[in-house]
């Protein structure tokens, strides 16, 4: 153990830099490892879940010094990958600090400037020679002059325990925005919010083919899709109480995207297969979450719940082309209109427990439950340019239902080490049931007369599986690790499918 420093220790000069560089990453106010915090004197002297770590006036007996001096092979701080080992001089200063009574300067952590602000403005000029729409689609940038703030940030230390921060960027002409803010108060909790929005552009040209005399078909409009998300979290970090986080997130897509449609037009005996088409999209997702973490009498408890509500509506317009003579201007003769609707709610909860059962045995267990209920619809109509139904396919699926439920259990244990020998084992079991129901009606319209083919389908899938894993590891041979692993899996699968109407069928399959 390095000797204690003989100098008089100043906390802000000698100790604070060591704590900030090597300790507070893992032992700060947020999720402190082992429940041990080094951001206040009371918390540092109180210790963690394993008891006191700092004994004022007795550095040689303090577990903090044993860890940073790396006297114990099992407990070395900072851990590998988390920071460089402390020098003998730094350990000596920590020893002197403890021997001199763990003097603390509460204002030391807030002596830096209380307000920090930065902004990076940007200006851009783009000129395109060629297809501007294709350039915009590939790069997401609009030709011309634009500007904004590439990034900005604002941070303020409101008091010794409270900090506010704001950051983001704004590029108005690109419809690209982002902002994040947070308010943290030590030993109380936090509030965090963020919003971002972006735009994606699409080319309205349906492709080109040099031998054609007519130019490429264009929709003659700007196509783009706006997307974004907003999130809000509130957390409670009261000492010795469960850490709780409540959150909400909203995601959306809204706009018109381009698709390529294969038509049936020819010119001078050559098929011109590509014509532009578009799809309107309106998509919304709402997510609610609840997270809980707590150490209760040596048992680590973590629970995470999510609830999602989803809604999607689309409408696609794709044109069918008519044949024409060379040099003629082609116009759509008919359109296929496709409408889709889908919605679902989904909930899941994950519970995890872990505990050091004895000095040589560590165990953990978990359970994941999820359920989803959804429905969808589909309609396809063939109409003339005037919107009148015409020959072609008319396809309807007015009610499609899906249910899915799943349970997953897992447990694992780590035993050892006993003279460099470690044994581990884990088992996981899962049960899933998925049920689907639906109806559809395909009508082939010929000479104005529909020929319907109504059908109904239903299916069910049951899956049960169990997996076991065992491992043995021995590290007693210098520079060598010997290990053996075994994995076993059992699965039972049952499938039921039935269709009535049309080409009716019934199938039932069970397999192990």
TORROLUM-803089 format. One line per 10 residues: number of its first residue (from 1); their letters; for each residue x, y, z of C-alpha. Coordinates in steps of 0.02 Angstrom, whole numbers, plus 50000, padded with zeros to 5 digits. Each point is the difference from the previous one (the first is absolute). Last residue first. Layout:
NUM = a = X:Y:Z ~ ... $
END
This chain:
512 = xxxxxxxxxx = 47927:48404:48422 ~ 49872:50025:49861 ~ 49812:50022:49987 ~ 49919:50046:49835 ~ 49818:50035:49958 ~ 49947:50049:49825 ~ 49829:50038:49926 ~ 49968:50058:49822 ~ 49876:50095:49892 ~ 50052:50060:49826 $
502 = xxxxxxxxxx = 49868:50136:49993 ~ 49894:49998:50156 ~ 50053:49944:50172 ~ 50183:50005:50049 ~ 50078:49915:50151 ~ 50171:49999:50083 ~ 50054:49918:50165 ~ 50183:49989:50052 ~ 50076:49922:50156 ~ 50183:50013:50047 $
492 = xxxxxxxxxx = 50093:49914:50142 ~ 50181:50047:50034 ~ 50142:49927:50104 ~ 50173:50075:50012 ~ 50163:49945:50080 ~ 50163:50098:50014 ~ 50164:49938:50071 ~ 50160:50095:50036 ~ 50177:49953:50050 ~ 50138:50118:50053 $
482 = xxxxxxxxxx = 50188:50009:50020 ~ 50081:50171:50017 ~ 50188:50016:49974 ~ 50136:50126:50040 ~ 50051:49897:50152 ~ 49887:49848:50029 ~ 49880:50031:50144 ~ 49868:50082:49892 ~ 49864:49865:49997 ~ 49827:50030:49926 $
472 = xxxxxxxxxx = 49846:49889:49998 ~ 49844:50050:49904 ~ 49818:49943:49997 ~ 49857:50057:49889 ~ 49820:49940:49997 ~ 49868:50052:49874 ~ 49813:49969:50007 ~ 49874:50030:49861 ~ 49813:50005:49979 ~ 49923:50069:49840 $
462 = xxxxxxxxxx = 49815:50009:49957 ~ 49943:50071:49831 ~ 49818:50026:49956 ~ 49917:50036:49833 ~ 49840:50068:49925 ~ 49946:50034:49822 ~ 49839:50056:49916 ~ 49970:50004:49813 ~ 49894:50098:49875 ~ 50035:49974:49813 $
452 = xxxxxxxxxx = 49896:50131:49907 ~ 49978:50008:49810 ~ 49953:50180:49965 ~ 49920:50051:49834 ~ 50056:50159:49911 ~ 50070:49910:49850 ~ 50110:49897:50118 ~ 50019:50049:50183 ~ 50100:49874:50102 ~ 49942:50010:50180 $
442 = xxxxxxxxxx = 50111:49942:50144 ~ 49910:49996:50167 ~ 50095:49983:50162 ~ 49968:49944:50177 ~ 50113:49990:50151 ~ 50048:49916:50162 ~ 50172:49978:50079 ~ 50057:49921:50162 ~ 50175:49996:50075 ~ 50046:49904:50158 $
432 = xxxxxxxxxx = 50173:50008:50077 ~ 50080:49902:50144 ~ 50182:50023:50050 ~ 50118:49913:50121 ~ 50178:50052:50041 ~ 50129:49908:50105 ~ 50172:50056:50057 ~ 50156:49923:50077 ~ 50171:50058:50055 ~ 50150:49914:50080 $
422 = xxxxxxxxxx = 50166:50082:50043 ~ 50166:49917:50047 ~ 50152:50109:50041 ~ 50022:49926:50174 ~ 49813:50000:50032 ~ 49925:50147:49906 ~ 49862:49971:50021 ~ 49821:49977:49947 ~ 49903:50105:49874 ~ 49813:49971:49985 $
412 = xxxxxxxxxx = 49868:50033:49869 ~ 49811:50008:49985 ~ 49884:50041:49855 ~ 49814:50007:49968 ~ 49916:50060:49839 ~ 49812:50020:49977 ~ 49921:50050:49834 ~ 49832:50056:49931 ~ 49955:50045:49821 ~ 49834:50050:49925 $
402 = xxxxxxxxxx = 49968:50047:49818 ~ 49840:50054:49914 ~ 49970:50038:49815 ~ 49831:50075:49958 ~ 49953:50089:49839 ~ 50107:49906:49876 ~ 49942:50061:49830 ~ 50070:49977:49825 ~ 49931:50072:49838 ~ 50108:49944:49854 $
392 = xxxxxxxxxx = 49980:50065:49824 ~ 49867:50065:49883 ~ 49935:50171:50050 ~ 49933:50095:50149 ~ 49976:50187:49959 ~ 50127:50122:50075 ~ 50017:50111:49846 ~ 50172:49929:49960 ~ 49916:49830:50003 ~ 49988:49893:50155 $
382 = xxxxxxxxxx = 50076:49839:50069 ~ 49966:49976:50186 ~ 50102:49926:50143 ~ 49945:49996:50182 ~ 50095:49936:50152 ~ 49961:49995:50186 ~ 50096:49971:50161 ~ 49979:49948:50180 ~ 50118:49979:50147 ~ 50012:49929:50175 $
372 = xxxxxxxxxx = 50173:49975:50075 ~ 50057:49920:50162 ~ 50167:49988:50087 ~ 50065:49923:50161 ~ 50184:49988:50044 ~ 50059:49915:50159 ~ 50170:50002:50084 ~ 50117:49910:50118 ~ 50175:50030:50070 ~ 50120:49906:50112 $
362 = xxxxxxxxxx = 50175:50022:50072 ~ 50084:49863:50103 ~ 50174:50001:50080 ~ 49984:50125:50142 ~ 49817:49955:50015 ~ 49837:50050:49916 ~ 50068:50152:49907 ~ 49834:50056:49928 ~ 49915:50037:49835 ~ 49819:50032:49952 $
352 = xxxxxxxxxx = 49931:50052:49830 ~ 49823:50043:49947 ~ 49955:50044:49820 ~ 49825:50061:49956 ~ 49921:50013:49829 ~ 49851:50083:49919 ~ 49948:50017:49820 ~ 49856:50092:49921 ~ 49963:49984:49816 ~ 49943:50094:49847 $
342 = xxxxxxxxxx = 50004:49971:49813 ~ 49913:50081:49852 ~ 50041:49976:49816 ~ 49927:50082:49844 ~ 50051:49955:49822 ~ 49938:50095:49847 ~ 50044:49924:49830 ~ 49986:50131:49864 ~ 49944:49996:49819 ~ 50043:50073:49830 $
332 = xxxxxxxxxx = 50151:50098:50060 ~ 50067:50123:49871 ~ 50133:49967:49869 ~ 50058:50139:49886 ~ 50020:49934:49824 ~ 50170:49995:49915 ~ 49981:49821:49944 ~ 49819:49943:50006 ~ 49910:49958:50159 ~ 49971:49864:50127 $
322 = xxxxxxxxxx = 49904:50042:50159 ~ 50081:50018:50171 ~ 49939:49933:50168 ~ 50019:50124:50142 ~ 50037:49972:50184 ~ 49916:50094:50141 ~ 50037:49939:50176 ~ 49907:50045:50158 ~ 50072:49963:50172 ~ 49936:50001:50179 $
312 = xxxxxxxxxx = 50100:49942:50149 ~ 49959:50001:50187 ~ 50105:49937:50146 ~ 49974:49999:50188 ~ 50148:49938:50104 ~ 50011:49956:50184 ~ 50169:49964:50082 ~ 50045:49937:50173 ~ 50174:49980:50076 ~ 50039:49921:50168 $
302 = xxxxxxxxxx = 50169:49986:50086 ~ 50029:49928:50174 ~ 50175:49974:50074 ~ 49991:49895:50158 ~ 50116:50042:50145 ~ 49864:50052:50119 ~ 49906:50095:49865 ~ 50101:50085:49863 ~ 49879:50092:49887 ~ 49967:50038:49817 $
292 = xxxxxxxxxx = 49832:50045:49919 ~ 49960:50047:49821 ~ 49829:50054:49933 ~ 49966:50033:49817 ~ 49865:50070:49886 ~ 50019:49994:49810 ~ 49886:50085:49872 ~ 50027:49962:49816 ~ 49927:50094:49851 ~ 50006:49967:49812 $
282 = xxxxxxxxxx = 49915:50096:49857 ~ 50071:49950:49831 ~ 49943:50052:49827 ~ 50073:49893:49861 ~ 50059:50054:49829 ~ 50021:49938:49823 ~ 50124:50032:49861 ~ 49999:49891:49843 ~ 50127:49868:49952 ~ 49972:49866:49869 $
272 = xxxxxxxxxx = 50019:50083:49832 ~ 49989:49848:49888 ~ 50082:50019:49830 ~ 49896:49970:49842 ~ 50009:50181:49945 ~ 49934:50052:50171 ~ 49926:49877:50123 ~ 49895:50021:50157 ~ 49966:49863:50127 ~ 50046:50079:50167 $
262 = xxxxxxxxxx = 50123:49955:50138 ~ 49979:50124:50141 ~ 50142:50089:50090 ~ 49961:50074:50171 ~ 50011:50179:50061 ~ 49960:50054:50177 ~ 49866:50119:50062 ~ 49992:50070:50175 ~ 49985:49961:50185 ~ 50110:49892:50110 $
252 = xxxxxxxxxx = 49984:50007:50189 ~ 50076:49948:50166 ~ 49941:50049:50175 ~ 50090:49951:50159 ~ 49943:50002:50182 ~ 50100:49966:50157 ~ 49994:49962:50186 ~ 50163:49955:50087 ~ 50011:49932:50178 ~ 50155:49968:50107 $
242 = xxxxxxxxxx = 49939:49909:50154 ~ 50035:50093:50163 ~ 50160:49997:50104 ~ 50049:50172:49933 ~ 49869:50083:49890 ~ 50034:49979:49815 ~ 49831:50037:49918 ~ 49990:50011:49811 ~ 49888:50092:49878 ~ 50018:49965:49814 $
232 = xxxxxxxxxx = 49927:50087:49846 ~ 50023:49949:49819 ~ 49959:50074:49829 ~ 50029:49917:49832 ~ 50013:50046:49819 ~ 49961:49965:49820 ~ 49947:50106:49852 ~ 49989:49915:49830 ~ 50027:50091:49836 ~ 49936:50008:49822 $
222 = xxxxxxxxxx = 50007:50161:49900 ~ 49877:49998:49854 ~ 49999:49978:49812 ~ 49966:49813:50002 ~ 50133:49971:49869 ~ 50010:49882:49852 ~ 50168:49989:49914 ~ 50008:50091:49835 ~ 49921:49932:49841 ~ 50112:49935:49861 $
212 = xxxxxxxxxx = 50041:49842:50094 ~ 50169:49922:49957 ~ 50084:50082:50153 ~ 49895:49920:50138 ~ 49954:50102:50154 ~ 49931:49975:50175 ~ 49832:50041:50078 ~ 50045:50178:50046 ~ 49924:50074:50160 ~ 50164:49987:50096 $
202 = xxxxxxxxxx = 49978:49984:50188 ~ 50051:50111:50146 ~ 50025:49954:50183 ~ 49961:50124:50138 ~ 50056:50008:50181 ~ 49930:50034:50172 ~ 50073:49983:50174 ~ 49934:50031:50174 ~ 50075:49965:50171 ~ 49951:50008:50183 $
192 = xxxxxxxxxx = 50084:49958:50164 ~ 49946:50031:50180 ~ 50109:49938:50142 ~ 49997:49936:50177 ~ 50020:50044:50184 ~ 50169:49945:50070 ~ 50091:50121:49883 ~ 49889:50108:49892 ~ 50004:49978:49812 ~ 49909:50105:49869 $
182 = xxxxxxxxxx = 50018:49941:49821 ~ 49971:50070:49827 ~ 50017:49930:49825 ~ 49962:50086:49835 ~ 50002:49942:49820 ~ 49943:50077:49836 ~ 50024:49960:49816 ~ 49868:50076:49884 ~ 50141:50023:49874 ~ 49962:50186:49981 $
172 = xxxxxxxxxx = 49987:50020:50188 ~ 50166:49920:50055 ~ 49991:49996:50190 ~ 50116:49909:50120 ~ 49992:49936:50178 ~ 50052:50030:50180 ~ 49928:50055:50168 ~ 50068:49968:50174 ~ 49943:50037:50177 ~ 50095:49952:50159 $
162 = xxxxxxxxxx = 49944:49990:50181 ~ 50096:49945:50155 ~ 50124:50143:50031 ~ 49882:50126:49923 ~ 49931:50046:49829 ~ 50153:49931:49910 ~ 49960:50054:49823 ~ 50029:49916:49833 ~ 49956:50063:49825 ~ 50039:49911:49838 $
152 = xxxxxxxxxx = 49987:50034:49814 ~ 50030:49899:49843 ~ 50000:50024:49812 ~ 49904:50160:50029 ~ 49917:50065:49843 ~ 50033:50023:49817 ~ 49934:49982:49825 ~ 50043:50057:49825 ~ 49939:49902:49850 ~ 49978:49816:49960 $
142 = xxxxxxxxxx = 49905:49898:50130 ~ 50092:49866:50097 ~ 49940:49823:50042 ~ 50150:49931:49907 ~ 49926:49866:49885 ~ 49823:50069:49985 ~ 50057:50180:49978 ~ 50123:49949:49865 ~ 49863:49902:49911 ~ 49884:50151:50006 $
132 = xxxxxxxxxx = 50137:50117:49939 ~ 50033:49896:49844 ~ 50146:50083:49913 ~ 50117:50140:50049 ~ 49971:50032:50184 ~ 50053:50154:50098 ~ 50016:49993:50189 ~ 50037:50142:50122 ~ 50021:49967:50185 ~ 50007:50104:50159 $
122 = xxxxxxxxxx = 50040:49936:50174 ~ 49995:50071:50175 ~ 50087:49905:50142 ~ 49929:50052:50169 ~ 50073:49990:50175 ~ 49942:50044:50174 ~ 50069:49957:50172 ~ 49928:50076:50158 ~ 50058:49964:50177 ~ 50183:50014:49955 $
112 = xxxxxxxxxx = 50097:49867:50098 ~ 49998:50018:50187 ~ 49849:49886:50013 ~ 50085:49838:50051 ~ 50106:50091:50128 ~ 49850:50078:50087 ~ 49974:49851:50116 ~ 50181:50010:50062 ~ 50034:49839:50095 ~ 50123:49951:50137 $
102 = xxxxxxxxxx = 50014:49811:50013 ~ 50073:50007:50178 ~ 50187:50028:49973 ~ 50031:49812:49988 ~ 49876:49989:49856 ~ 50081:50143:49904 ~ 50174:49932:50038 ~ 49951:49831:49929 ~ 49923:50080:49845 ~ 50159:50100:49973 $
92 = xxxxxxxxxx = 50106:49843:50016 ~ 49891:49910:49874 ~ 50028:50143:49878 ~ 50189:49994:50027 ~ 50004:49811:49977 ~ 49912:50024:49832 ~ 49818:49956:49975 ~ 49959:49867:49871 ~ 49938:50070:49833 ~ 49814:50006:49967 $
82 = xxxxxxxxxx = 49841:49899:49972 ~ 50070:49867:49883 ~ 50068:49894:50142 ~ 49916:50048:50163 ~ 50048:50165:50086 ~ 50020:49928:50126 ~ 50053:49822:50035 ~ 49893:49879:50100 ~ 50031:49814:49967 ~ 50191:50013:49994 $
72 = xxxxxxxxxx = 50001:50090:50167 ~ 50146:50118:50035 ~ 49961:50104:49846 ~ 50051:50166:50081 ~ 49833:50072:49941 ~ 49905:49854:50078 ~ 50095:49987:50166 ~ 49990:50190:50017 ~ 49811:49998:49978 ~ 49986:49853:50121 $
62 = xxxxxxxxxx = 50061:50111:50141 ~ 50110:49915:50132 ~ 50162:50085:49949 ~ 49907:50165:49981 ~ 49945:50006:50182 ~ 49960:50181:50048 ~ 49830:49996:49915 ~ 49952:49821:49952 ~ 49951:49999:49815 ~ 49914:49848:49922 $
52 = xxxxxxxxxx = 49862:49977:50128 ~ 49877:49856:49969 ~ 49975:49878:49857 ~ 49847:50089:49930 ~ 50098:50162:49992 ~ 50097:50118:50112 ~ 49935:50127:50126 ~ 50164:50096:49996 ~ 49988:50033:49813 ~ 49813:50040:50006 $
42 = xxxxxxxxxx = 50022:50127:50140 ~ 50151:50077:49913 ~ 49910:50027:49835 ~ 50036:49943:49820 ~ 50089:49839:50046 ~ 49854:49879:49998 ~ 49994:49815:50043 ~ 49836:49908:49961 ~ 50101:49854:49931 ~ 50029:50098:49841 $
32 = xxxxxxxxxx = 49915:50170:50006 ~ 49852:50012:49880 ~ 49999:50191:49984 ~ 50075:50102:50143 ~ 50179:49953:49962 ~ 50093:49839:50037 ~ 50031:49926:49828 ~ 50060:50152:49901 ~ 50032:50088:50165 ~ 50157:49900:50040 $
22 = xxxxxxxxxx = 50151:50021:49887 ~ 50004:50173:49922 ~ 49874:50093:50109 ~ 50059:49919:50161 ~ 50184:50029:49963 ~ 49970:50182:49950 ~ 49899:50029:50162 ~ 50137:49933:50113 ~ 50154:50111:49983 ~ 49951:50178:49954 $
12 = xxxxxxxxxx = 49816:50008:50051 ~ 50028:49892:50156 ~ 50159:50084:50063 ~ 50113:49875:50086 ~ 50142:50050:50117 ~ 50155:49908:49940 ~ 50072:49843:50078 ~ 49921:49885:49871 ~ 49953:49828:50064 ~ 50111:49855:49951 $
2 = xx = 49957:49891:49850 ~ 49928:49829:50048 $
END
